[in-house]
Each structure stands twice: as C-alpha cells, then as structure tokens.
Amino acid sequence: MVDKIDKLFCPDFVYNICVGLTVKDFLVRQMSLEMVSKNYSDAISTHYKNVEEIEMAAPAEEILRFLSERKNPMFEAHELAINYVYWKFKYDGRSERKIKGIFKNSLKGDKERKYNSNKAVTDFKAYSFSLRSGHFERAPAGWDIAKEEDLHELGEIVKKEPNIDDFI
C-alpha cells in the first residue's frame, strides 16, 4: 500500500467501472446502497486518493432512478450495468483499452482529479442510449470483470468483498 501523500487520483474509467458495479451489486446482491458504496469507496481508497462513500452512492442512486424510469427497456437494469462495466473496461471510447503496455499504465492514477459523479451519470445514460441503438458491443453472456486476467489494482478493487463489521 502506498502512503496517503504519494497517492494519485483514481482514473476516470476505474471510478466509472466502480459506479457501474455499485449499481449492479445493489440490484443483484441483498445489500443496501450504503454498504455497496462504502465497499467500493474503501477499495478504491486503498490504491488511490480517498474516494468518499457519497461519491459512489450519489451517481449510483441517480443511475438507479434513471433505470427505474425507462419505458420499454431492452435490457434488465442489472444487465445494462454489466454491459456498461464491460464497455468501460474493454474500450476507452475510441478503441480497445490497453490496461498496461510498454509505455503506459492506465491504472497508474492521475495527478489531477478527472472523475466526477455528474460525468459518470451522463456517461452511463449516453452508453445506455447508444447500446439501445446498437452502437456498442454488449458483454458476452456470463461475463464477470472479476474473472478477467491481469487486472492488477483494479482486480483488488472489484474483488473486494464487503465486511459486515464495517457497518456495525
């Protein structure tokens, strides 16, 4: 673990993946939004500068509200969240995402904070509409980010299980 002074800000795509996972976990696991949000904010904060629980909960709640208001949805809410996480993990918006390469490490972190909850909500909504119109690829059946190889820090974040003691 890196000292708090040396930590960088969480990369935008990692934050967005965790917001998507917060939505998915809230929908499929029997846990409160507070528990899921705290789990991901704690997990991110072990590798990057501190991310508050509200920074996970607020966009997730806004996305859940958006999902509940959809008319004639093509996908179940949890499937849409999984597809979004897949897209954020596999693509950087223009092309396939390279997590670690010879000259670049996408998980390194940013010197300046680039993520924010409003952008995360807007990004999810834009993805939702684009997926519906067939512009983006869906996650393969049964895909789970935790089963991907070479996740490095991201793997520790997405695989962290909530500790019930944190909520007592």
Backbone as a printed PyTorch tensor [residue, N CA C, xyz], in Angstrom:
tensor([[[  0.8370,  -1.1750,   0.0000],
         [  0.0000,   0.0000,   0.0000],
         [  0.8860,   1.2450,   0.0000]],

        [[  0.4850,   2.2330,  -0.7430],
         [  1.2390,   3.4640,  -0.8960],
         [  0.8460,   4.4340,   0.2110]],

        [[  1.7910,   5.2590,   0.6690],
         [  1.4590,   6.2930,   1.6500],
         [  0.4210,   7.2270,   1.0770]],

        [[ -0.4320,   7.7810,   1.9510],
         [ -1.5060,   8.6810,   1.5170],
         [ -0.9520,   9.8770,   0.7420]],

        [[  0.2310,  10.3510,   1.1050],
         [  0.8240,  11.5260,   0.4590],
         [  1.1590,  11.2220,  -0.9990]],

        [[  1.5990,  10.0150,  -1.2740],
         [  2.0540,   9.6440,  -2.6100],
         [  0.9340,   9.2010,  -3.5470]],

        [[ -0.2650,   9.0360,  -3.0370],
         [ -1.3510,   8.5080,  -3.8500],
         [ -1.7970,   9.5020,  -4.9110]],

        [[ -2.2110,   8.9380,  -6.0380],
         [ -2.7670,   9.7310,  -7.1310],
         [ -4.2810,   9.5780,  -7.1200]],

        [[ -4.9540,  10.3860,  -7.9260],
         [ -6.4050,  10.2740,  -8.0380],
         [ -6.7700,   9.0520,  -8.8650]],

        [[ -7.8870,   8.4860,  -8.5550],
         [ -8.4220,   7.3300,  -9.2640],
         [ -8.6510,   7.6940, -10.7410]],

        [[ -8.2280,   6.8440, -11.6670],
         [ -8.5190,   7.1170, -13.0880],
         [-10.0320,   7.1420, -13.3250]],

        [[-10.4510,   7.9800, -14.2310],
         [-11.8600,   8.1710, -14.5500],
         [-12.5510,   6.8460, -14.8730]],

        [[-11.9260,   6.0050, -15.6820],
         [-12.5870,   4.7620, -16.0930],
         [-12.7290,   3.7910, -14.9200]],

        [[-11.7890,   3.8000, -13.9790],
         [-11.8940,   2.9340, -12.7960],
         [-13.0610,   3.4000, -11.9300]],

        [[-13.1760,   4.7050, -11.7550],
         [-14.3000,   5.2660, -10.9910],
         [-15.6240,   4.8810, -11.6500]],

        [[-15.7200,   5.0470, -12.9670],
         [-16.9550,   4.7180, -13.6840],
         [-17.2800,   3.2270, -13.5890]],

        [[-16.2720,   2.3840, -13.6660],
         [-16.4850,   0.9440, -13.5050],
         [-17.0500,   0.6630, -12.1120]],

        [[-16.5040,   1.2970, -11.0990],
         [-16.9650,   1.0690,  -9.7290],
         [-18.3780,   1.6060,  -9.5160]],

        [[-18.7220,   2.7150, -10.1590],
         [-20.1000,   3.2050, -10.0810],
         [-21.0360,   2.1860, -10.7310]],

        [[-20.6560,   1.6620, -11.9050],
         [-21.4610,   0.6330, -12.5710],
         [-21.5980,  -0.6220, -11.7260]],

        [[-20.5110,  -1.0220, -11.0640],
         [-20.5620,  -2.1970, -10.1980],
         [-21.4080,  -1.9380,  -8.9500]],

        [[-21.3940,  -0.7070,  -8.4750],
         [-22.2420,  -0.3430,  -7.3340],
         [-23.7050,  -0.5340,  -7.7120]],

        [[-24.0740,  -0.0790,  -8.8990],
         [-25.4450,  -0.2390,  -9.3840],
         [-25.7800,  -1.7240,  -9.5130]],

        [[-24.9000,  -2.4710, -10.1700],
         [-25.1460,  -3.9030, -10.3880],
         [-25.2570,  -4.6530,  -9.0660]],

        [[-24.3100,  -4.4160,  -8.1560],
         [-24.3250,  -5.1340,  -6.8770],
         [-25.5560,  -4.7860,  -6.0530]],

        [[-25.9770,  -3.5330,  -6.0920],
         [-27.1990,  -3.1550,  -5.3740],
         [-28.3940,  -3.9290,  -5.9250]],

        [[-28.4400,  -4.1020,  -7.2390],
         [-29.5760,  -4.7710,  -7.8710],
         [-29.5710,  -6.2860,  -7.6900]],

        [[-28.3960,  -6.9090,  -7.6270],
         [-28.3480,  -8.3760,  -7.6060],
         [-27.9660,  -8.9820,  -6.2560]],

        [[-27.3500,  -8.2030,  -5.3920],
         [-26.9840,  -8.7140,  -4.0710],
         [-27.9520,  -8.1340,  -3.0550]],

        [[-28.1190,  -8.7910,  -1.9800],
         [-29.0310,  -8.2960,  -0.9560],
         [-28.2750,  -7.3940,   0.0150]],

        [[-27.8480,  -6.2420,  -0.5170],
         [-27.1180,  -5.2640,   0.2900],
         [-27.6680,  -3.8800,  -0.0040]],

        [[-27.5760,  -3.0170,   0.9840],
         [-28.0440,  -1.6460,   0.8090],
         [-27.0810,  -0.8780,  -0.0910]],

        [[-27.5650,   0.2050,  -0.6530],
         [-26.7120,   1.0550,  -1.4850],
         [-25.5560,   1.5990,  -0.6500]],

        [[-25.8180,   1.8930,   0.6140],
         [-24.7710,   2.3840,   1.5120],
         [-23.6430,   1.3550,   1.6620]],

        [[-24.0090,   0.0890,   1.8450],
         [-22.9980,  -0.9660,   2.0060],
         [-22.1610,  -1.1320,   0.7360]],

        [[-22.8290,  -1.1720,  -0.4000],
         [-22.1210,  -1.3760,  -1.6620],
         [-21.2190,  -0.1740,  -1.9530]],

        [[-21.7420,   1.0220,  -1.7430],
         [-20.9670,   2.2450,  -1.9920],
         [-19.7410,   2.3140,  -1.1020]],

        [[-19.9220,   1.9830,   0.1640],
         [-18.7950,   2.0080,   1.1040],
         [-17.7430,   0.9820,   0.7060]],

        [[-18.1750,  -0.1800,   0.2850],
         [-17.2360,  -1.2150,  -0.1310],
         [-16.3450,  -0.7240,  -1.2740]],

        [[-16.9480,  -0.1290,  -2.3010],
         [-16.1480,   0.3240,  -3.4440],
         [-15.3320,   1.5730,  -3.1160]],

        [[-15.8650,   2.4740,  -2.3070],
         [-15.0810,   3.6590,  -1.9500],
         [-13.8700,   3.2550,  -1.1100]],

        [[-14.0370,   2.3030,  -0.1940],
         [-12.9120,   1.8000,   0.5970],
         [-11.8850,   1.0980,  -0.2900]],

        [[-12.3770,   0.2980,  -1.2280],
         [-11.4740,  -0.4450,  -2.1170],
         [-10.6560,   0.5120,  -2.9870]],

        [[-11.3000,   1.5160,  -3.5510],
         [-10.5750,   2.4960,  -4.3650],
         [ -9.5580,   3.2340,  -3.5130]],

        [[ -9.9550,   3.5890,  -2.3000],
         [ -9.1090,   4.4020,  -1.4220],
         [ -7.8620,   3.6740,  -0.9290]],

        [[ -7.8090,   2.3620,  -1.0730],
         [ -6.5850,   1.6520,  -0.6980],
         [ -5.4890,   1.8450,  -1.7440]],

        [[ -5.8740,   2.1770,  -2.9690],
         [ -4.8950,   2.3270,  -4.0470],
         [ -4.7210,   3.7630,  -4.5340]],

        [[ -5.7480,   4.5680,  -4.3420],
         [ -5.7400,   5.9440,  -4.8450],
         [ -6.1420,   6.8950,  -3.7210]],

        [[ -6.1030,   8.1940,  -4.0190],
         [ -6.5650,   9.1720,  -3.0310],
         [ -7.9870,   8.8370,  -2.6290]],

        [[ -8.3260,   9.2190,  -1.4200],
         [ -9.5980,   8.8680,  -0.8210],
         [-10.8020,   9.2310,  -1.6980]],

        [[-11.6920,   8.2690,  -1.8650],
         [-12.9730,   8.4790,  -2.5350],
         [-14.0360,   8.2660,  -1.4660]],

        [[-14.8450,   9.2810,  -1.2390],
         [-15.8740,   9.2100,  -0.2040],
         [-17.0290,   8.3100,  -0.6480]],

        [[-17.6930,   7.7320,   0.3210],
         [-18.8340,   6.8610,   0.0440],
         [-19.9050,   7.5750,  -0.7900]],

        [[-20.1540,   8.8380,  -0.4800],
         [-21.1810,   9.6080,  -1.1990],
         [-20.8130,   9.7790,  -2.6820]],

        [[-19.5090,   9.7600,  -2.9890],
         [-19.0680,   9.8760,  -4.3810],
         [-19.4160,   8.6320,  -5.1910]],

        [[-19.6780,   7.5290,  -4.5150],
         [-20.1330,   6.3080,  -5.1770],
         [-21.6610,   6.2230,  -5.1260]],

        [[-22.2280,   6.5730,  -3.9770],
         [-23.6680,   6.4150,  -3.7630],
         [-24.4950,   7.3920,  -4.5980]],

        [[-24.0740,   8.6460,  -4.6740],
         [-24.8700,   9.6610,  -5.3810],
         [-25.0540,   9.3420,  -6.8610]],

        [[-23.9740,   9.0540,  -7.6170],
         [-24.2080,   8.7220,  -9.0270],
         [-24.9470,   7.3990,  -9.1940]],

        [[-24.6760,   6.4300,  -8.3200],
         [-25.3790,   5.1410,  -8.4090],
         [-26.8740,   5.3460,  -8.1880]],

        [[-27.2330,   6.1790,  -7.2180],
         [-28.6450,   6.4500,  -6.9510],
         [-29.3020,   7.1530,  -8.1350]],

        [[-28.5940,   8.0860,  -8.7330],
         [-29.1190,   8.7950,  -9.9150],
         [-29.3060,   7.8250, -11.0880]],

        [[-28.3680,   6.9180, -11.2690],
         [-28.4700,   5.9180, -12.3360],
         [-29.6360,   4.9660, -12.0460]],

        [[-29.7880,   4.5480, -10.8070],
         [-30.9040,   3.6680, -10.4430],
         [-32.2440,   4.3530, -10.7050]],

        [[-32.3170,   5.6370, -10.4330],
         [-33.5390,   6.3980, -10.7170],
         [-33.7910,   6.4120, -12.2310]],

        [[-32.7360,   6.6700, -13.0030],
         [-32.8320,   6.6500, -14.4670],
         [-33.3100,   5.2800, -14.9540]],

        [[-32.7490,   4.2170, -14.4060],
         [-33.1200,   2.8580, -14.8170],
         [-34.5760,   2.5480, -14.4940]],

        [[-35.0570,   3.0610, -13.3820],
         [-36.4380,   2.7850, -12.9860],
         [-37.4570,   3.5570, -13.8250]],

        [[-37.0120,   4.6260, -14.4720],
         [-37.9290,   5.4630, -15.2580],
         [-37.9530,   5.1020, -16.7430]],

        [[-37.1530,   4.1250, -17.1420],
         [-37.1090,   3.7600, -18.5650],
         [-38.4340,   3.1710, -19.0240]],

        [[-38.7940,   3.4840, -20.2480],
         [-40.0010,   2.9170, -20.8570],
         [-39.5590,   1.8330, -21.8500]],

        [[-40.1920,   0.6820, -21.8120],
         [-39.8850,  -0.4430, -22.7100],
         [-38.3830,  -0.7480, -22.7770]],

        [[-37.7580,  -1.0690, -21.6550],
         [-36.3120,  -1.3210, -21.6760],
         [-35.9540,  -2.5710, -22.4800]],

        [[-34.8700,  -2.4810, -23.2290],
         [-34.3700,  -3.6340, -23.9860],
         [-33.6250,  -4.6040, -23.0710]],

        [[-33.0770,  -4.0700, -21.9760],
         [-32.2600,  -4.8740, -21.0720],
         [-32.7690,  -4.7000, -19.6510]],

        [[-32.6230,  -5.7500, -18.8710],
         [-32.8730,  -5.6280, -17.4400],
         [-31.8460,  -4.6450, -16.8800]],

        [[-32.1840,  -4.0010, -15.7810],
         [-31.3070,  -2.9750, -15.2040],
         [-29.9220,  -3.5300, -14.8660]],

        [[-29.8670,  -4.7110, -14.2450],
         [-28.5630,  -5.2770, -13.8830],
         [-27.7540,  -5.6580, -15.1240]],

        [[-28.4200,  -6.0880, -16.2030],
         [-27.7120,  -6.4210, -17.4490],
         [-27.1120,  -5.1560, -18.0590]],

        [[-27.8450,  -4.0740, -18.0150],
         [-27.3320,  -2.8120, -18.5500],
         [-26.1020,  -2.3730, -17.7620]],

        [[-26.1390,  -2.5150, -16.4400],
         [-24.9880,  -2.1610, -15.6060],
         [-23.7760,  -3.0370, -15.9530]],

        [[-23.9970,  -4.3280, -16.1520],
         [-22.9030,  -5.2330, -16.5200],
         [-22.3360,  -4.8450, -17.8860]],

        [[-23.2220,  -4.5660, -18.8440],
         [-22.7610,  -4.1480, -20.1740],
         [-21.9470,  -2.8650, -20.1000]],

        [[-22.3610,  -1.9360, -19.2500],
         [-21.6340,  -0.6700, -19.0820],
         [-20.2360,  -0.9240, -18.5090]],

        [[-20.1530,  -1.7610, -17.4830],
         [-18.8600,  -2.0880, -16.8770],
         [-17.9490,  -2.7390, -17.9210]],

        [[-18.5050,  -3.6440, -18.7120],
         [-17.7470,  -4.3020, -19.7820],
         [-17.1900,  -3.2700, -20.7680]],

        [[-18.0540,  -2.3610, -21.1880],
         [-17.6430,  -1.3470, -22.1610],
         [-16.5570,  -0.4440, -21.5880]],

        [[-16.7110,  -0.0020, -20.3350],
         [-15.7020,   0.8720, -19.7190],
         [-14.3820,   0.1420, -19.5430]],

        [[-14.4420,  -1.1540, -19.2610],
         [-13.2250,  -1.9350, -19.0660],
         [-12.5260,  -2.2200, -20.3930]],

        [[-13.2710,  -2.5870, -21.4110],
         [-12.6880,  -3.0210, -22.6730],
         [-12.3530,  -1.8840, -23.6460]],

        [[-13.0470,  -0.7450, -23.5310],
         [-12.8730,   0.3270, -24.5170],
         [-12.6410,   1.6700, -23.8420]],

        [[-11.8080,   2.4840, -24.4530],
         [-11.5290,   3.8080, -23.8870],
         [-12.3420,   4.9030, -24.5790]],

        [[-13.3480,   4.5030, -25.3110],
         [-14.1970,   5.4680, -26.0120],
         [-13.8760,   5.5260, -27.4930]],

        [[-12.6340,   5.3290, -27.8360],
         [-12.2130,   5.3770, -29.2360],
         [-11.7890,   4.0010, -29.7470]],

        [[-11.1370,   3.2550, -28.8910],
         [-10.6020,   1.9590, -29.3190],
         [-10.4960,   1.0400, -28.1020]],

        [[ -9.9240,  -0.1550, -28.3370],
         [ -9.7610,  -1.0890, -27.2300],
         [ -8.8080,  -0.5190, -26.2020]],

        [[ -9.1810,  -0.6810, -24.9380],
         [ -8.3590,  -0.1610, -23.8460],
         [ -7.1820,  -1.1000, -23.5910]],

        [[ -6.0160,  -0.5360, -23.4570],
         [ -4.8270,  -1.2770, -23.0500],
         [ -4.5630,  -0.9010, -21.5940]],

        [[ -4.7290,  -1.8600, -20.6920],
         [ -4.5380,  -1.5710, -19.2740],
         [ -3.0660,  -1.2710, -18.9880]],

        [[ -2.2060,  -2.1870, -19.3840],
         [ -0.7720,  -1.9610, -19.1830],
         [ -0.0450,  -2.2760, -20.4830]],

        [[  0.7710,  -1.3390, -20.8860],
         [  1.5670,  -1.5280, -22.0830],
         [  3.0240,  -1.2130, -21.7780]],

        [[  3.8300,  -1.1350, -22.7980],
         [  5.2470,  -0.8600, -22.6150],
         [  5.4610,   0.5430, -22.0320]],

        [[  4.7280,   1.5240, -22.5480],
         [  4.9390,   2.9080, -22.1370],
         [  3.8180,   3.4830, -21.2820]],

        [[  2.7550,   2.7330, -21.0850],
         [  1.6050,   3.3040, -20.4080],
         [  0.9810,   2.3050, -19.4410]],

        [[  0.5200,   2.8220, -18.3120],
         [ -0.2240,   2.0350, -17.3440],
         [ -1.4980,   2.8090, -17.0410]],

        [[ -2.6190,   2.3430, -17.5580],
         [ -3.8920,   3.0380, -17.3800],
         [ -4.3420,   3.0790, -15.9270]],

        [[ -3.7980,   2.2030, -15.0950],
         [ -4.2110,   2.1290, -13.6950],
         [ -3.3500,   2.9830, -12.7750]],

        [[ -2.3510,   3.6520, -13.3290],
         [ -1.3940,   4.4020, -12.5260],
         [ -2.0540,   5.4610, -11.6570]],

        [[ -3.0590,   6.1110, -12.1460],
         [ -3.7010,   7.1980, -11.4160],
         [ -3.3880,   8.5250, -12.0780]],

        [[ -4.1140,   9.5410, -11.6730],
         [ -3.9680,  10.8680, -12.2690],
         [ -3.5080,  11.8670, -11.2150]],

        [[ -2.6750,  12.8190, -11.6270],
         [ -2.2070,  13.8580, -10.7110],
         [ -3.3360,  14.8220, -10.3640]],

        [[ -4.2690,  14.9920, -11.2950],
         [ -5.4270,  15.8500, -11.0610],
         [ -6.6740,  14.9790, -11.0930]],

        [[ -7.6660,  15.3830, -10.3370],
         [ -8.9230,  14.6320, -10.3110],
         [ -9.6740,  14.8610, -11.6210]],

        [[ -9.9040,  13.7680, -12.3690],
         [-10.6030,  13.8610, -13.6500],
         [-12.0190,  13.2890, -13.5690]],

        [[-12.2950,  12.4630, -12.5900],
         [-13.6170,  11.8560, -12.4610],
         [-14.5450,  12.7820, -11.6790]],

        [[-15.8310,  12.6470, -11.9520],
         [-16.8300,  13.2760, -11.0820],
         [-18.1600,  12.5690, -11.2800]],

        [[-19.0210,  12.7020, -10.2950],
         [-20.2620,  11.9410, -10.2990],
         [-21.2010,  12.3650, -11.4240]],

        [[-21.2490,  13.6510, -11.7460],
         [-22.1280,  14.1060, -12.8380],
         [-21.6980,  13.5070, -14.1740]],

        [[-20.3820,  13.4830, -14.4220],
         [-19.8820,  12.8850, -15.6580],
         [-20.1890,  11.3930, -15.7050]],

        [[-20.1070,  10.7260, -14.5560],
         [-20.3810,   9.2840, -14.5090],
         [-21.8340,   8.9940, -14.8770]],

        [[-22.7540,   9.7930, -14.3500],
         [-24.1770,   9.6020, -14.6500],
         [-24.4420,   9.8820, -16.1270]],

        [[-23.9040,  10.9810, -16.6300],
         [-24.0770,  11.3390, -18.0430],
         [-23.4980,  10.2540, -18.9480]],

        [[-22.3340,   9.7360, -18.5830],
         [-21.6770,   8.6860, -19.3620],
         [-22.5270,   7.4180, -19.3870]],

        [[-23.0850,   7.0410, -18.2430],
         [-23.9360,   5.8510, -18.1820],
         [-25.1690,   6.0270, -19.0620]],

        [[-25.8100,   7.1780, -18.9600],
         [-27.0060,   7.4360, -19.7660],
         [-26.6750,   7.4140, -21.2560]],

        [[-25.5810,   8.0580, -21.6360],
         [-25.1720,   8.0800, -23.0430],
         [-24.8980,   6.6550, -23.5320]],

        [[-24.2120,   5.8650, -22.7040],
         [-23.9510,   4.4820, -23.0610],
         [-25.2640,   3.7260, -23.2500]],

        [[-26.1930,   3.9220, -22.3390],
         [-27.4830,   3.2450, -22.3920],
         [-28.2120,   3.5160, -23.7080]],

        [[-28.2490,   4.7800, -24.1040],
         [-28.9260,   5.1380, -25.3490],
         [-28.1700,   4.6090, -26.5650]],

        [[-26.8420,   4.6420, -26.5120],
         [-26.0330,   4.1350, -27.6220],
         [-26.1500,   2.6240, -27.7580]],

        [[-26.1920,   1.9270, -26.6410],
         [-26.3530,   0.4660, -26.6750],
         [-27.7120,   0.1090, -27.2660]],

        [[-28.7110,   0.8420, -26.8580],
         [-30.0640,   0.5900, -27.3680],
         [-30.1330,   0.7680, -28.8810]],

        [[-29.3840,   1.7300, -29.4040],
         [-29.3950,   1.9590, -30.8480],
         [-28.3650,   1.0960, -31.5810]],

        [[-27.6900,   0.1990, -30.8490],
         [-26.7900,  -0.7590, -31.4850],
         [-25.3890,  -0.2640, -31.7710]],

        [[-24.9750,   0.8300, -31.1450],
         [-23.6480,   1.3860, -31.4260],
         [-22.5220,   0.7440, -30.6250]],

        [[-22.8490,   0.0710, -29.5300],
         [-21.8140,  -0.5190, -28.6950],
         [-22.0340,  -2.0080, -28.5270]],

        [[-20.9220,  -2.6820, -28.2860],
         [-20.9400,  -4.1180, -28.0740],
         [-21.4370,  -4.4330, -26.6700]],

        [[-22.1620,  -5.5290, -26.5430],
         [-22.6290,  -6.0000, -25.2390],
         [-21.6030,  -6.9470, -24.6350]],

        [[-21.6990,  -7.1250, -23.3380],
         [-20.8390,  -8.0880, -22.6530],
         [-21.2500,  -9.4980, -23.0620]],

        [[-20.2880, -10.3890, -23.2460],
         [-20.6430, -11.7840, -23.5390],
         [-21.4480, -12.3720, -22.3790]],

        [[-22.2790, -13.3370, -22.6640],
         [-23.1010, -13.9820, -21.6260],
         [-22.2000, -14.5080, -20.5150]],

        [[-22.5500, -14.2080, -19.2940],
         [-21.8030, -14.7010, -18.1420],
         [-20.5180, -13.9500, -17.8450]],

        [[-20.2440, -12.8620, -18.5580],
         [-19.0120, -12.1120, -18.3360],
         [-18.9930, -11.5150, -16.9330]],

        [[-17.8240, -11.5780, -16.3020],
         [-17.6390, -11.0080, -14.9740],
         [-16.2510, -10.3770, -14.9390]],

        [[-16.1870,  -9.1030, -14.6150],
         [-14.9040,  -8.4010, -14.6010],
         [-13.9240,  -9.0510, -13.6350]],

        [[-14.4110,  -9.6250, -12.5590],
         [-13.5390, -10.2500, -11.5600],
         [-12.7940, -11.4520, -12.1320]],

        [[-13.2810, -12.0170, -13.2260],
         [-12.6300, -13.1800, -13.8350],
         [-11.6410, -12.8060, -14.9380]],

        [[-11.5270, -11.5120, -15.2290],
         [-10.5680, -11.0540, -16.2370],
         [ -9.1470, -11.2540, -15.7040]],

        [[ -8.1940, -11.4380, -16.6270],
         [ -6.7990, -11.6110, -16.2410],
         [ -6.0870, -10.2620, -16.2350]],

        [[ -4.9920, -10.2040, -15.5130],
         [ -4.1260,  -9.0140, -15.4750],
         [ -4.8750,  -7.7470, -15.0720]],

        [[ -5.6570,  -7.8350, -14.0190],
         [ -6.4010,  -6.6690, -13.5530],
         [ -5.5720,  -5.7620, -12.6460]],

        [[ -4.5350,  -6.3120, -12.0250],
         [ -3.6620,  -5.5530, -11.1360],
         [ -4.4730,  -4.8640, -10.0370]],

        [[ -4.2990,  -3.5510,  -9.8500],
         [ -5.0160,  -2.8270,  -8.7930],
         [ -6.5280,  -2.9270,  -8.9630]],

        [[ -6.9740,  -2.8680, -10.1950],
         [ -8.4060,  -2.9300, -10.4680],
         [ -8.9870,  -4.2520,  -9.9640]],

        [[ -8.2280,  -5.3250, -10.0880],
         [ -8.6820,  -6.6270,  -9.5970],
         [ -8.9120,  -6.6230,  -8.1030]],

        [[ -8.0100,  -5.9800,  -7.3650],
         [ -8.1780,  -5.9040,  -5.9150],
         [ -9.4120,  -5.0740,  -5.5620]],

        [[ -9.7020,  -4.0670,  -6.3580],
         [-10.8650,  -3.2160,  -6.1080],
         [-12.1580,  -3.9760,  -6.3910]],

        [[-12.2520,  -4.5940,  -7.5600],
         [-13.5160,  -5.2410,  -7.9490],
         [-13.7640,  -6.5500,  -7.2090]],

        [[-12.7360,  -7.1500,  -6.6610],
         [-12.9020,  -8.4190,  -5.9510],
         [-13.0880,  -8.2440,  -4.4450]],

        [[-12.9870,  -7.0160,  -3.9460],
         [-13.1230,  -6.7810,  -2.5050],
         [-14.5540,  -7.0790,  -2.0720]],

        [[-14.6610,  -7.9440,  -1.0880],
         [-15.9820,  -8.2920,  -0.5440],
         [-16.2820,  -7.3850,   0.6390]],

        [[-17.5200,  -6.9830,   0.7740],
         [-17.8960,  -6.1300,   1.9110],
         [-17.6920,  -6.8670,   3.2340]],

        [[-17.2300,  -6.1380,   4.2300],
         [-17.0500,  -6.6810,   5.5640],
         [-18.1790,  -6.1690,   6.4370]],

        [[-18.9730,  -7.0490,   6.9600],
         [-20.1440,  -6.6610,   7.7410],
         [-19.7420,  -5.8390,   8.9640]],

        [[-18.5270,  -6.0280,   9.4800],
         [-18.0600,  -5.2760,  10.6440],
         [-17.9660,  -3.7720,  10.3450]],

        [[-17.7970,  -3.4220,   9.0710],
         [-17.7120,  -2.0070,   8.6950],
         [-19.0450,  -1.2830,   8.8960]],

        [[-20.1210,  -2.0310,   9.0330],
         [-21.4500,  -1.4260,   9.0760],
         [-22.1170,  -1.5330,  10.4400]],

        [[-21.3710,  -2.0460,  11.4140],
         [-21.9440,  -2.1940,  12.7590],
         [-21.5770,  -0.9980,  13.6000]]])
